[in-house]
């Protein structure tokens, strides 16, 4: 099978998974005829999709695709085979499921690190009451006023867009539209529509924190998901790598994208983001302690693994929802409402393993970016993440470091 025919078969296979679970195809910007074919065909049988993924994977080495494209498609076919088997009802261990989806091996976090995080957070939020009570009070005072949310979103989007366009070229026609939605298991979501356009949905069920909003806009838009989609569409897709027109849930793409997006603010603003955000809020007439926010964020970053621990407790150790919620409340110092919101995400059939994309994606990509000895080197490495079809295993090999 020649390269073009093979990629077409890969795209058809991936699109069929959306017939099993709506939302499995996160974005598709390729030939609409392929989408119509899958939508008008009879509903696929999960085990048949798993078999087809395995067949294509076996044929991959005989194509004339370049090695980097082979490596990319190979791990995605492995992920699709696992998804087909899960939809068919196969019993696959959770750790093995995560590896098949995301190309990483997971294990529980270090509770000594969580204790150290609590100690550092306690120093930032000194005062009477327990740390959990002080943190709850701090978060309550840090909520973006509902009637000012749109103004804040627009201000941070504009400021971050200016920085990104100065560092990484973007198509002149690119744009992001924001909307507020409810009843979702996530805090924000990027819907990439193609032609350099995204809609970013922000969940109204959760209070938006002033300290978190810059992260959210950077993550979903500049220089996160929207920027990555635009750069890959303008570069890889335009060069004929049509496998990049398809973005599927529960694949290594997701771990790379979420790790990149979670590092977006750190990469484009860097140390001092708190004071940078404080000035933007001040222009809007809002009071924000940027120095405290940055210190608290640095301390709480050591709690990164808690949510993945929760997924392991739920799906690997089969603990009750009450036990998992209690674990989240203890170590994340989160409210019962937030813990239950996290459980909603962790319990979703589609999203149950997805938390590892944030935890392992951040750790893997941050370690890779930290090889940059200067700001310029780190910026160049981040640019590679935006532009190249890298997969997790590639970042663990010296060949990717050149």
C-alpha atoms as one frame of an Amber mdcrd trajectory, in Angstrom:
protein
   0.000   0.000   0.000   1.438   3.393  -0.916   1.786   6.152   1.653  -1.258
   8.180   0.578  -3.544   5.128   0.584  -2.233   4.037   3.962  -2.840   7.440
   5.557  -6.339   7.455   4.090  -7.047   4.089   5.745  -5.687   5.445   9.039
  -7.977   8.469   8.823 -11.020   6.324   8.015 -10.257   4.061  10.975  -9.888
   6.951  13.404 -13.078   8.648  12.203 -15.053   5.429  12.745 -14.333   5.576
  16.484 -16.554   8.651  16.740 -19.479   6.359  15.871 -18.723   4.349  19.026
 -18.317   7.354  21.335 -19.177  10.868  20.232 -16.264  13.122  21.061 -13.587
  10.505  20.388 -12.619  12.603  17.367 -11.495  15.800  19.042 -10.804  17.568
  15.750 -10.808  16.697  12.063  -9.850  19.192   9.368  -9.259  16.880   6.423
 -11.288  15.725   3.425 -14.995  16.010   4.411 -15.794  13.076   2.124 -14.017
  10.718   4.530 -16.165  12.019   7.379 -19.312  11.520   5.292 -18.295   7.954
   4.478 -18.015   7.011   8.137 -21.185   8.863   9.143 -23.293   7.219   6.438
 -21.921   3.698   6.913 -23.426   1.161   9.355 -22.200   1.519  12.944 -18.828
  -0.231  13.259 -18.159  -3.222  15.482 -15.491  -2.412  18.103 -13.551  -5.645
  17.764 -13.400  -5.189  13.994 -11.869  -1.752  14.534  -9.285  -3.227  16.900
  -8.389  -5.866  14.321  -8.096  -3.249  11.582  -5.770  -1.164  13.753  -3.547
  -4.214  14.286  -3.580  -5.016  10.553  -2.566  -1.489   9.594   0.149  -1.492
  12.212   1.585  -4.685  10.728   1.551  -3.124   7.254   3.111   0.175   8.335
   6.735  -0.890   7.937   6.165  -1.796   4.286   4.989   1.695   3.310   7.350
   4.349   1.973   6.514   6.810   4.727   9.479   8.597   6.385  10.520   7.173
   9.755   9.162  10.065  11.838   5.710   9.636  10.299   5.936   5.864  10.768
   6.749   6.351  14.457   3.817   8.751  14.873   1.221   6.544  13.168   2.520
   3.370  14.855   1.828   4.489  18.427  -1.536   5.905  17.385  -2.586   2.612
  15.837  -1.536   0.881  19.060  -3.766   3.284  20.986  -6.696   2.689  18.622
  -6.323  -1.079  18.933  -6.569  -0.732  22.712  -9.614   1.547  22.434 -11.333
  -0.955  20.143 -10.683  -3.729  22.632 -11.997  -1.594  25.515 -15.173  -0.755
  23.588 -15.543  -4.493  22.892 -15.482  -5.194  26.620 -11.990  -6.653  27.035
 -10.530  -6.522  30.543  -7.316  -4.495  30.230  -5.403  -3.423  33.312  -5.552
   0.320  33.868  -1.760   0.830  33.810  -1.528  -1.126  30.549  -4.466   0.846
  29.155  -2.721   4.143  29.903   0.503   2.883  28.304  -1.299   1.806  25.136
  -3.080   5.159  24.872  -0.324   7.563  25.836   3.057   5.803  25.483   3.972
   6.255  29.175   4.099   3.995  32.235   2.422   5.433  35.323   2.852   4.791
  39.039   1.569   6.407  42.253   3.049   9.707  43.323   5.238  10.353  46.359
   3.190  11.423  49.374   6.321  12.921  50.957   6.321  15.388  48.054   2.682
  16.169  48.785   3.529  16.833  52.429   6.345  19.146  51.347   3.911  20.952
  49.062   1.533  21.454  51.985   4.412  22.832  54.077   5.346  25.343  51.376
   1.702  26.320  50.834   1.354  26.813  54.590   4.193  29.345  54.464   2.498
  31.307  51.682  -0.921  31.280  53.361   0.090  31.823  56.962  -2.605  32.634
  59.493  -5.197  31.019  61.760  -7.163  27.909  60.842  -6.156  24.777  58.989
  -4.340  24.976  55.669  -7.427  23.626  53.908  -9.562  26.373  55.482  -7.066
  29.094  54.573  -6.775  27.787  51.038 -10.561  27.703  50.668 -10.776  31.308
  51.895  -7.995  32.348  49.521  -9.710  30.675  46.582 -13.028  32.267  47.463
 -11.425  35.711  47.441  -9.644  34.889  44.177 -12.771  34.205  42.097 -13.132
  36.283  38.943 -16.377  38.298  39.274 -18.904  36.679  36.947 -19.759  39.979
  35.272 -16.070  40.639  34.538 -15.118  37.185  33.252 -15.462  38.080  29.567
 -13.387  41.249  30.014 -10.656  39.266  31.754 -10.680  36.528  29.122 -10.401
  39.097  26.332  -7.574  40.962  28.066  -5.433  37.886  28.698  -6.152  36.472
  25.258  -5.020  39.710  23.626  -1.889  40.032  25.777  -0.845  36.415  25.230
  -1.615  36.560  21.514   0.702  39.545  21.123   3.514  37.684  22.874   3.002
  34.529  20.833   2.891  36.337  17.499   6.167  38.070  18.379   7.820  34.700
  19.116   6.134  32.234  16.759   4.617  33.150  13.407   0.857  32.645  13.162
  -1.417  32.962  10.117  -2.901  36.433   9.842  -6.421  34.991   9.708  -6.174
  32.931  12.918  -8.755  33.657  15.589 -10.197  32.285  18.827 -13.809  32.712
  19.886 -14.745  32.183  23.539 -18.044  30.912  24.941 -19.317  29.992  28.407
 -20.936  26.558  28.823 -22.137  24.331  31.664 -22.514  20.701  32.697 -19.052
  19.637  31.490 -16.391  17.483  33.209 -13.583  19.940  32.382 -12.816  23.602
  33.176 -12.045  24.605  29.596 -11.946  23.001  26.150 -10.563  23.938  22.743
 -12.624  23.018  19.704 -10.339  23.435  16.727 -12.445  24.059  13.619  -9.723
  24.204  10.992  -8.703  27.153   8.848  -6.833  28.560  11.859  -9.995  29.047
  13.949 -10.863  27.735  17.414 -13.777  27.981  19.790 -12.708  27.844  23.439
 -15.443  26.829  25.874 -15.155  27.830  29.538 -17.142  25.849  32.113 -19.500
  28.038  34.142 -20.092  25.245  36.697 -16.693  25.998  38.246 -15.656  29.337
  39.704 -12.832  30.716  37.588  -9.889  31.710  39.767  -7.939  34.864  38.975
  -4.680  32.958  39.457  -5.823  30.189  37.112  -7.333  32.251  34.297  -3.987
  33.193  32.670  -3.061  29.489  32.686  -6.421  28.589  31.147  -6.123  31.066
  28.269  -2.491  30.131  27.644  -3.424  26.435  27.758  -6.382  26.581  25.390
  -5.232  29.330  23.051  -1.870  31.156  23.148   0.580  29.387  22.918  -1.339
  26.189  23.761  -3.854  24.133  21.799  -4.981  26.766  19.300  -1.421  27.810
  18.503  -0.276  24.212  18.097  -3.182  23.364  15.776  -2.514  26.454  13.662
   1.219  25.813  13.396   0.750  22.154  12.474  -1.965  22.974   9.935   0.216
  25.638   8.332   3.305  23.421   8.418   2.776  19.654   8.523  -0.659  19.504
   6.889   0.318  21.929   4.132   3.359  19.727   3.481   1.119  16.694   2.971
   1.194  14.998   6.374  -2.562  14.421   6.340  -2.513  12.220   9.433  -2.190
  15.536  11.279  -5.699  16.545  10.165  -7.089  14.067  12.715  -6.841  14.572
  16.475  -8.127  11.664  18.548  -8.830  11.302  22.261  -6.824   8.642  24.129
  -3.781   8.776  21.872  -0.180   9.981  22.359  -1.173  13.208  20.558  -3.143
  14.105  23.652  -0.286  13.649  26.092   1.990  15.790  23.935  -0.683  18.459
  23.464  -1.696  18.657  27.128   1.900  18.736  28.331   2.633  21.537  25.878
  -0.481  23.446  26.890   0.180  23.105  30.621   3.653  24.550  30.021   2.329
  27.320  27.769   2.259  30.166  30.310   5.626  29.167  31.750   7.083  29.087
  28.256   5.717  32.362  26.890   5.800  34.532  30.049   8.039  32.585  32.424
   9.076  33.679  35.921   7.288  36.853  36.908   3.982  35.827  35.359   2.271
  36.796  38.609   3.243  40.465  38.391   2.502  40.426  34.655  -1.020  39.192
  35.419  -1.375  41.665  38.290  -0.820  44.570  35.895  -3.464  43.267  33.480
  -5.984  42.842  36.281  -5.149  46.327  37.587  -5.951  47.787  34.163  -9.374
  46.155  34.545  -9.843  47.621  38.020  -9.356  44.279  39.785  -7.028  43.608
  42.707  -4.728  40.594  42.408  -1.614  39.679  44.413   0.609  38.327  41.664
   3.607  37.595  43.862   1.557  35.476  46.265  -0.198  33.707  43.393   3.115
  32.760  41.808   4.543  31.461  45.091   1.395  29.449  45.799   1.398  28.009
  42.288   5.024  26.915  42.620   4.289  25.201  45.939   1.114  23.483  44.786
   2.805  22.210  41.606   4.236  19.413  43.760   0.666  18.074  44.034   0.612
  17.325  40.309   0.372  13.563  40.782  -2.593  13.545  43.161  -5.221  13.380
  40.412  -3.421  10.504  38.700  -3.258   8.744  42.067  -7.026   9.173  42.231
  -7.410   7.501  38.833  -5.240   4.592  39.987  -7.290   4.245  43.170 -10.526
   4.239  41.198  -9.630   2.057  38.227  -6.615   0.010  39.351  -7.423  -0.553
  43.030 -11.198  -0.254  42.566 -11.750   2.024  45.557 -15.151   3.621  46.123
 -16.018   7.115  44.926 -16.189   8.226  48.556 -12.656   6.946  49.216 -11.285
   8.619  46.084 -13.041  11.901  46.895 -11.577  11.787  50.408  -8.093  11.236
  48.932  -8.503  14.237  46.645  -9.746  16.408  49.475  -6.859  15.376  51.731
  -3.939  15.775  49.352  -5.228  18.354  46.858  -6.826  20.331  49.688  -9.783
  20.714  47.390 -13.405  21.293  48.307 -15.929  18.431  48.258 -17.529  20.083
  45.217 -14.227  20.190  43.325 -13.424  16.613  44.349 -16.762  15.418  42.973
 -16.164  17.404  39.774 -12.826  15.616  39.399 -14.575  12.283  39.965 -17.007
  13.134  37.185 -14.035  13.461  34.842 -12.276  10.345  36.164 -15.466   8.267
  35.889 -16.285   9.196  32.288 -15.853   6.178  29.977 -14.126   8.401  27.436
 -12.003  10.483  29.813 -11.176   8.080  32.663  -7.496   7.649  31.685  -7.039
  11.169  30.358  -5.732  12.678  33.594  -2.368  11.053  32.838  -1.930  13.342
  29.835  -1.650  16.291  32.211   0.511  14.611  34.847   2.890  12.640  32.651
   2.747  15.140  29.796   3.873  17.978  32.043   6.706  15.955  33.578   7.997
  14.607  30.278   7.844  17.847  28.301   9.120  20.007  31.148  12.161  17.760
  31.497  12.755  17.959  27.745  12.390  21.743  27.644  14.688  22.151  30.638
  17.563  20.899  28.500  17.563  24.395  27.060  20.327  26.286  28.863  19.054
  29.709  27.776  15.692  31.359  27.180  16.354  31.209  23.441  17.159  27.484
  23.500  14.069  26.731  25.529  11.949  28.813  23.144  13.357  26.868  20.198
  12.540  23.556  21.888   8.984  24.726  22.573   8.746  25.678  18.909   9.640
  22.106  17.982   6.755  20.875  20.111   4.443  23.235  18.232   5.705  22.206
  14.815   6.894  18.588  14.804   4.926  15.311  15.006   6.766  14.211  18.160
   5.552  11.357  20.357   6.406  10.650  24.011   8.936   7.904  23.265  10.838
  10.297  20.982  11.437  12.693  23.871  13.023   9.873  25.859  15.673   9.182
  23.198  18.849  11.244  22.604  18.117  11.412  18.870  15.318  13.917  19.575
  17.636  16.245  21.453  19.634  17.451  18.477
